[in-house]
Amino acid sequence: MVLGHIFSVLVLLGKVVSSSGGSPFLSAMGTQGWRGPVDCVKASDLCNQSPQCSSRYRIMRQCLVGKERAAMLANQDCQAALEVLQHSLLYDCRCRRGMRKELQCLQNYWSIHLGLAEEEEFYETSPYEPVTARHSDMFRLASIISGMDPGKGGHCSDTGRPCNPCLDAAKACNLNDTCKKLRSAYIATCNRASPPQAPPSEHCSRRRCHKALRQFFERVPTELSYRLLFCSCRDAACAERRRQTIVPSCAFQDRTRPNCLELRRGCRSEPLCRSRLADFHMNCQSTPYSITNCPNDNYQACLVSYVGLIGSEVTPNYMDASYTNITITLWCSCKGSGNHEEECEAFLRDFSENTCLRNAIQAFGHGPDVLPKASTLPARPTARAGLAPANTGNLPGNPNDVSLSSDPCVFSTCANLKEGGHKCNRSDGRACGDKSDLGGHFESPFESRDSKMKGEEPDRSSGVHLSYVQACLLHLALLGLRLTL
């Protein structure tokens, strides 16, 4: 009799234990209330294994088809489907740059997040996994390979020879088979005239040119490709070579300048371009709440996001061959914007007056000492409001006009650039203080949702409760066994 009870208890215990990990969807979720990181392709596969999730997912994709997307999303069935999907893995999934099914992953991501916005947002959350900051590795490697002394801020280590880092970058690329092959391919493609059947407005095979550029930056190691794009210059000839890196006559310029908002609208109609633009805004948006003006003080993330735009509808490039005042821009204007002119100007300023991007480019190749020695930051708002265009109304007329004697908080990199005849950028409203006063890590208001999730303690209450039940059942089984003996 007692042995029968013991057997029943052990069977019940086995069922409880097996039920805790039986569902692939729940095992990916982890404990209740916490979602583990998963890419959107896998999240879609897991959703299709759940009848409730898969049916809602099909409804949601139908809601996003066609030009009447806003009206469809207001439909009760679409709202119900979206509410269910917000509790699935698809809601927090992310994509990796260059992954095998990147386009499919991005399409899955936007199939959920396009339905969350009530209207077109100025800034959107990046669908990509965050880039880990590795300043010391990336910037030191760039300076060593380029033959420059990191401690001298851009001066060639061999003073007996001419110094042209951009020319040296091209020579280093030619020594690598992959870099040489893909660089020659995109230069030939971008310089090729358009076929006779092409519209008169197309003076080159721009689509093929963009594709060749994307392949170059995706397949060539960054220590070679980034040196071509971000080489540090001390004269106009070097700066012009840098500007010509992407063959701007085809990849950047056009016979007419489109409106910037039309350019952005065309980009956002494609999942890949939309994702790269959102990633750029997330990682390069200038913020006063970090000591480098970059979100999370992550120069590398900004440069990766910038390179991701090359070969898209919003391909950026250097405005001119100036080596003292780096200015990035888009081939567009705000003429004819009507009531949206302010929005258009704000979008264009995110490139032409972007302190974070300018500092990141200047810091590349000048060694790992790219942060200020000390700084005091303004208090970060406690409530995270929606992302808004950066306010550039208080910027000085020329943000590169910095006097080292009057501003002791200038980047150590900037001091090195000054020695080489360069000018650099500073952030407004800075005061010097001891490094210990910085108060640790400063969180940018432009951080993505998944970076915030990393700091949250997962809710393991259901897992703890399950372990407690298992322990009690085991204890009862052992107690019954002792009684029989």
BELMO-V151712 format. One record per backbone hydrogen bond with DSSP energy under -0.5 kcal/mol. NH is the residue of the N-H (numbers start at 1). CO is the residue of the C=O. E is the energy in kcal/mol with one decimal. If there is no record, write none. Layout:
NH_CO_E / NH_CO_E
//
This chain:
5_1_-1.6 / 6_2_-2.3 / 7_3_-2.4 / 8_4_-2.1 / 9_5_-2.3 / 10_6_-2.3 / 11_7_-2.2 / 12_8_-2.2 / 13_9_-2.4 / 14_10_-2.1 / 15_11_-1.9 / 16_12_-2.0 / 17_13_-2.3 / 18_14_-2.5 / 19_15_-2.1 / 20_16_-0.9 / 20_17_-0.7 / 21_18_-1.0 / 27_23_-2.6 / 28_24_-1.6 / 29_25_-1.2 / 30_26_-1.5 / 34_31_-1.6 / 36_28_-0.9 / 40_94_-1.1 / 43_39_-2.4 / 44_40_-1.7 / 45_41_-1.9 / 46_42_-2.5 / 47_43_-2.1 / 48_44_-2.0 / 49_45_-0.7 / 49_46_-0.6 / 50_47_-1.4 / 51_49_-0.6 / 54_47_-0.7 / 54_50_-3.1 / 55_51_-1.9 / 56_52_-1.6 / 57_53_-2.3 / 58_54_-2.0 / 59_55_-1.8 / 60_56_-2.3 / 61_57_-2.0 / 62_58_-1.6 / 63_59_-1.6 / 64_60_-0.9 / 65_62_-0.9 / 69_67_-0.6 / 72_68_-2.2 / 73_69_-2.5 / 74_70_-1.0 / 75_72_-1.5 / 79_75_-2.2 / 80_76_-2.3 / 81_77_-2.3 / 82_78_-2.4 / 83_79_-2.1 / 84_80_-1.7 / 85_81_-2.3 / 86_82_-1.5 / 87_84_-1.5 / 88_85_-1.7 / 91_85_-0.5 / 91_88_-1.1 / 92_89_-0.6 / 94_38_-1.5 / 95_127_-2.6 / 99_96_-1.7 / 102_99_-1.3 / 105_101_-2.5 / 106_102_-2.6 / 107_103_-2.3 / 108_104_-2.1 / 109_105_-2.0 / 110_106_-2.5 / 111_107_-1.4 / 112_108_-0.6 / 112_109_-1.3 / 113_109_-2.1 / 114_110_-2.1 / 115_112_-0.9 / 116_113_-0.6 / 117_113_-0.8 / 129_95_-2.4 / 138_134_-2.4 / 139_135_-2.4 / 140_135_-0.6 / 140_136_-1.0 / 141_137_-2.0 / 142_138_-1.7 / 143_139_-1.8 / 144_140_-2.4 / 145_141_-2.5 / 146_142_-1.6 / 147_144_-1.3 / 148_143_-2.2 / 149_155_-2.0 / 150_148_-0.7 / 152_149_-1.8 / 153_150_-0.9 / 154_149_-0.7 / 157_147_-1.8 / 159_157_-0.9 / 161_158_-1.2 / 164_162_-0.6 / 165_232_-0.5 / 167_164_-0.6 / 168_164_-2.3 / 169_165_-2.1 / 170_166_-1.6 / 171_167_-2.0 / 172_168_-2.4 / 173_169_-1.9 / 174_170_-1.8 / 175_171_-0.8 / 175_172_-0.6 / 176_173_-1.5 / 177_175_-0.5 / 180_173_-0.6 / 180_176_-2.9 / 181_177_-2.4 / 182_178_-2.4 / 183_179_-2.2 / 184_180_-2.2 / 185_181_-1.8 / 186_182_-2.2 / 187_183_-2.1 / 188_184_-2.2 / 189_185_-2.3 / 190_186_-2.5 / 191_187_-1.4 / 192_188_-0.6 / 192_189_-0.8 / 194_203_-0.6 / 198_195_-1.8 / 202_199_-1.8 / 203_201_-0.7 / 205_192_-1.0 / 206_204_-1.9 / 209_205_-2.5 / 210_206_-2.8 / 211_207_-2.0 / 212_208_-2.3 / 213_209_-2.1 / 214_210_-2.4 / 215_211_-2.1 / 216_212_-1.8 / 217_213_-2.2 / 218_214_-1.6 / 219_215_-1.9 / 220_216_-2.1 / 224_221_-1.8 / 225_221_-2.3 / 226_222_-2.2 / 228_224_-1.1 / 229_225_-1.2 / 230_226_-2.9 / 231_227_-0.6 / 239_235_-2.0 / 240_236_-2.5 / 241_237_-1.8 / 242_238_-2.1 / 243_239_-2.1 / 244_240_-1.9 / 245_242_-1.2 / 246_243_-0.5 / 247_244_-1.9 / 250_247_-1.8 / 251_247_-2.3 / 252_248_-1.1 / 253_248_-3.5 / 258_256_-0.7 / 258_331_-0.6 / 260_333_-2.4 / 263_259_-2.3 / 264_260_-2.4 / 265_261_-2.5 / 266_262_-2.4 / 267_263_-1.8 / 268_264_-2.5 / 269_265_-0.6 / 269_266_-0.6 / 270_267_-1.6 / 274_267_-0.6 / 274_270_-2.7 / 275_271_-2.0 / 276_272_-2.3 / 277_273_-2.4 / 278_274_-2.2 / 279_275_-2.2 / 280_276_-2.1 / 281_277_-2.3 / 282_278_-1.9 / 283_279_-2.1 / 284_280_-2.5 / 285_281_-0.9 / 287_293_-1.5 / 290_287_-0.7 / 293_290_-1.0 / 297_294_-2.4 / 298_295_-1.5 / 299_297_-0.9 / 302_298_-1.2 / 303_299_-2.3 / 304_300_-2.5 / 305_301_-2.1 / 306_302_-2.4 / 307_303_-2.5 / 308_304_-1.6 / 309_305_-0.7 / 309_306_-1.3 / 310_306_-0.6 / 310_307_-1.1 / 312_309_-1.8 / 315_312_-1.0 / 317_329_-1.8 / 319_327_-3.1 / 328_351_-0.7 / 329_317_-2.4 / 332_330_-1.7 / 333_258_-2.1 / 337_334_-1.3 / 340_337_-2.0 / 341_338_-1.2 / 344_340_-2.3 / 345_341_-2.7 / 346_342_-2.1 / 347_343_-2.0 / 348_344_-2.2 / 349_345_-2.4 / 350_346_-1.1 / 351_348_-1.6 / 352_348_-2.3 / 353_349_-2.2 / 354_351_-0.8 / 355_353_-1.0 / 358_354_-2.3 / 359_355_-2.6 / 360_356_-2.2 / 361_357_-2.2 / 362_358_-2.3 / 363_359_-2.3 / 364_360_-1.3 / 366_363_-2.2 / 367_139_-0.8 / 370_368_-2.3 / 376_431_-0.8 / 378_288_-0.6 / 385_383_-1.1 / 392_390_-0.8 / 395_392_-1.2 / 401_398_-1.9 / 402_400_-1.5 / 404_402_-0.6 / 407_403_-1.4 / 410_407_-1.2 / 412_371_-0.7 / 415_411_-1.8 / 416_412_-1.6 / 417_413_-2.3 / 418_414_-2.3 / 419_415_-1.3 / 420_416_-1.0 / 420_417_-0.5 / 421_418_-1.7 / 422_417_-2.9 / 423_324_-0.5 / 424_400_-0.7 / 426_399_-0.7 / 437_434_-2.2 / 438_435_-1.5 / 439_436_-0.8 / 443_441_-0.5 / 447_444_-1.4 / 451_448_-0.5 / 452_448_-1.2 / 453_449_-1.6 / 454_450_-1.1 / 455_452_-1.0 / 456_453_-1.2 / 458_456_-0.5 / 460_458_-0.9 / 464_460_-2.6 / 465_461_-2.2 / 466_462_-2.1 / 467_463_-2.1 / 468_464_-2.0 / 469_465_-2.0 / 470_466_-2.1 / 471_467_-2.2 / 472_468_-2.1 / 473_469_-2.3 / 474_470_-2.3 / 475_471_-2.2 / 476_472_-2.3 / 477_473_-2.1 / 478_474_-2.3 / 479_475_-2.3 / 480_476_-2.4 / 481_477_-1.8 / 482_478_-2.1 / 483_479_-1.8 / 484_480_-1.7 / 485_481_-1.4
//
